[in-house]
């Protein structure tokens, strides 16, 4: 809550001083990205195989082997169900 009060105070001060940022970018919290986050290049569309490999790598870091196998099995079931869906 202290952060919200700090931002509210900054907004109030900026309004009084005539420096209010109407885009609100100035008042957004600064969030540190985790180390395992890969930046997205919006101009490159990854294929399903690349997404799958990244998913497995991210899960492998956080799950023990038996849980990883279960998670992969669930995704495979979902993939099979999606393959059976009619095209729109």
N, C-alpha and C positions, 0 to 999 in steps of 0.2 A: 504494500500500500504506500510505502514511503516513496517509491518510484513514481507512482501516479500523482502524488502530491507535488513532487519535484517538477514533473512535466506540466501539471496544471499551473504551478507558479511561473514556469517559463513562458507558457502561453499568455498568461495574464500580463506579465512584464512586457512581452513582445507586442501585445495589443496596445498597451499604454504608450510604448515607445514608437509605435508605428512600424514595427518590423515583423508583424505576424506573417508566418509562412502559410499561405493558403493551400499549398500542396500537402501540408502536414508532414513532409519528409523530415524536417528538423526535429519533430517531436516523437518520431518513431524510436522504440527502444533498440539499442545496439545489441544484436544477438550473435554470439559466437557460434559458428557452424561446427558440428562434431567433425572429428578427423576422418571418419569413414564416409562422409558425404562427398559424392562426386559431382562437380558442377555440370549443369546441363547446357549443352550447346543447342540452342533452339533451331539452328539451321540444319542439324543432322538428325535424321529420324533413325533411331536404332531399330534393328530387327529383333524378332522375338527371341532368337538364340542368344543374342548379346544381353537382352534384358534378363533372360533366364539365368545366364552365367553370373551376372551381377547380383541377382537375387540369392543364388546359392552361396556366393562369397559373403554377402552381408549376413545371411542366416548362420553360416558356418562359424562366424566369429562370435555369435551370441548363443548358440545352442549346442548341447551335447549331441553326440552322434545319433542316439535313438530318437531324440526329439526332432533332429534335422530330417531323419528319414521319414518321420510322420508328416512333417511340414511339406516335404517334397511330394509325398504320396497324395496329400490333399490338393496340392496344386495340379498334379497330374490328372486327378479325377476331374477337377474343374476344367482343365484343358480339353479332356475328352468330351465333356458335356458341351463345351463351346464348339467343338468340331462337329457335333451332331446338330447344332442349331441351323435352321434354314437361313440362307442368305437373305438380306433385306434389300 
